[in-house]
């Protein structure tokens, strides 16, 4: 009697051949398998060229400290009342608002098959801090790490900055009386509405998460943006360097 290599079949027999009858066992699916099934049922994204046809061109001239995310957009920035695409100042910081870098999560109602990461977002600048304009889709338990930014320096160093739900990031759609995130590094810089909030009540919120650079003397080469594939999928709207 032995398990077959797939761990699902129990074979009965004599000797080492186990050539007798077999019983197929049922077992609970792992979290990873459930996530794969959910993702396989999601709608594919358009090609990057098709997506960029729906995203406005970068303004000319555009301040160099407004980082160009064109290569990693996964959705257009649209439908937010009173906040049109383009260069906008939110909470005293300029941002280039044209698209969204939406990453995947495990929530069963996530429609599209977004990627789990956006890698090597080019920065190429010295700075005192990075401002990440971001939010998330779907809620999660407070204190859960739903993703991270990985900041790479040209000298080979890197720093990981976790995205902690309720601390420096939260669902973009929430009741108007929801408390703000707890970290003073993440400021609520825009609140408004879109079609969903008008239909169900509540409001849309975007936070500016200011990551203080511990190595301002070193040039930041690029940033990786990663999802932890929890229920809540993080998304990034813009990055601005503070110099």
N, C-alpha and C positions, 0 to 999 in steps of 0.2 A: 504494500500500500504506500503510495507516494503522491505528492503534488506534481503536476505537470509544470513546465516552465512558466506558463501564464498565471500560475497561482489560482486558477479557477476550476481546474479539473482534478478530481481525486481518483486515481487509477488503482484497481485491485488486481493482484496477480502474484505469481511465485517468482522467486529469484529477483534479478535486477531488472528484468524486462517490463514488469508490471503490465503484462499483456492481457489482463482480464478485463471485465466490464469497467466502465468509467462513469462517474457521477459528476455532472457539472454543477458547481457550487455558485450560489449567488452571494454577492457581498456588496456592502455600501460603496458607492462611488467616492473617490477622494475629492477634496475641494478643487484640486487642479483639474480633474476630469469634468466636474460639474461646470467649472469656468470655461473649459474648452467647448463643451456642448452649447453653453449659452452664447459664446462668441461665434460658433459656427452658424448660429441662427440669425446673427446680426447682418444688417445691410452693409455691403462693402462701400468704402469711400470712393469718391470720384478720383481720377488721376490728378496728380499735382498740377498739371497744365490746365485741366478742366476747372479745378478749384481756383487757380490764380486768375482765370478769366472772370470770376465773380468778385475778386478782391481789388480795391482801388490801387493804383500805382503809388509808390512812395513819393511823398511831396518833394519837390525840388525848389529851393534847397531845403534839405532836412538836417537839423543839427546832428552832428556825428555821434553825440552821446545817446541818441535814441537808437537803440540797437535794432537792426533790420532782421525781422523774424520770417521774412518771405519764404525761405527755404524749408521752414518747418511748420507752417500753418497747416491745420487740418480742417478748418471751418472758417467761414466768413464772419466778420464782426458786423452784425446787423440786428435791427429790431429793438434796440434799446431807446426808448422815448427820451428825447432831449440829449442824447449822446451820439452824435453822428460820427462816422469814421473820419479819420484825419488826425492831425496833431492837436491834442487837447491837453489843457492844464487841469489836473485833479489834485487837490490838496497841496497846491504850490509846486507840483512836479509835472513837467511836460512828458507826455507819452505819445507814441505813434500807434494809433488805434486803427488797424485795418483788417486784421484777422485774429483767429484764436488758435492756440496750440492745445487742442483738447486731447487728453490721454484717456486710456481705457480704465474701467473699474469693473467690479464683479456684480454690480446691481443687475437683476434680471430684466429691468425695464430700459436699460441702455440700448438704444436702437442701432447705432452704427458701430462698426468694428474699428474703433480708434486704436492707434498704436500704444504700446506700453511705455514708450520713451521717445524723446526727441534729443538726439545726441549732437555734440559739437556745434552748439549755437555760437557763432563767431562773435567775439567781443573785441579783442585786440586793443585794450586801453588800460591805462592806470586809472585808479579811482579810489575814492574814500569809501564808497558804498555802492551797492546795486539796489535799485528799486524794482521789485517785481509786482506788477499789477496782475492779480490773480484771484481765483475763486475755485469752487468745486461744483460738480454735479452729483446730487444725491447726498443724503446725510450719512453720518457715521458716529460711532460712540466718541464722546469727548476724550481727548488724549491719544487717539489712534494716529499712528504715522501713516498718512495716505500717499506719501511720495517724498521726493527730495530734489534739491538742486545740488549738483556737484560742480564746484567751481575749479577749473584747471588754470594754473599759472604757467607762464612760459618757462619758468625755472624748474618745472617738474612737480612742484607742490600742488596738492589739491585739498579742498575743504568741502565737507559735506554739510548741507543745511537741511535738516528734516522738515517736512511739512506736517505739522501736528494739528489735527482737526480740533477746532475750538480755541486753539492757541494763536496760530498765525495764518490760518485759512479756515474757511467754512463754506457751506452750501451757498451758492449765489442766490437761490430762491428761498426766502424764509419769511415767517411772520414778522410784521412790523415791530412787534414788541420783543423780539428775540434779543438777548444780550449781545454785546459786541464780543469779538475775540479777546482773549485775555492778555496777549503779549503787547507791550507798548511799542514794539517794533513793527506791528501791523496796524495801520490806521485805516479806518473806514473812510474812503475818499469819494465814493459815489453810491448813491441810493436812488432808485428810480423804478421803472416798470417796463414790462414787455407784455406780449399777448398772453403769456401764461399767468403772470401775476395779476393781470386785469381779469382773467377768467376765474381764478381760484382765490384771489385775495393775497395779501402779502406784498413783498417788494423784492427787487433785485439789488444785490450788494456786491461791490468790488472793493477789495482791500489792497493797499500799497504796503507790501512787506519790504522793509528796509533792512538789507543784509549789510552789516558793517564789515568792511574788509580788514582782516587782521594783518595783511601784508600790502599796504598801499604803495610801497616802494617797488613792488613787482607788478609786471603787466599781467592782466587776466587774458588768457588765450581764448577760452571758450567755456561754455556752460552746458552740462547735461541736465535734462529735466526728465525725471523718472516717476512712474506711478508704482505704488505698492500693490495695486490690483485688489484693494479693499472695496467695500460697497461704494465708496465715494471716489469718483474719478477727478483728479485735479486738472485745472486748465489755466493756461498762461495767456495773457492778453498783450503784455508789453514789458520790455526791460529798458530801464534808463540808468545810465551811470551818473553818479554824483562825484564831481571832480573838484 
